[in-house]
């Protein structure tokens, strides 16, 4: 497909037909890829679009419970506390003034 390059202010650009914009779901921005002598125009993707709304709905429905216990996180935290405690034990017992 040949498309004319047209002046846009001090720059130049291309105009895409409405049918192309709709077919490839192009809204306000595109990704421009420069690769091996080619210019590739790709629709921008927002893979997490709508997640916030979905999570809010899950919370409202009480469907946001943990599927697994958080035991691993607890073990890591406790091991970290022991490691810090052990590293301070080399200085002897704490004294207050």
ZIHU-V8764 format. One record per run of one state. SS is the DSSP state (H for helix, E for strand, C for the rest). FROM is the first residue (numbers start at 0). LEN is the number of residues. Records with the same first field share a line. If there is no record, write none. Layout:
SS = FROM-LEN  FROM-LEN
This chain:
C = 0-4  8-2  14-3  23-6  35-2  43-7  60-10  89-8
E = 4-4  10-4  29-6  37-6
H = 17-6  50-10  70-19
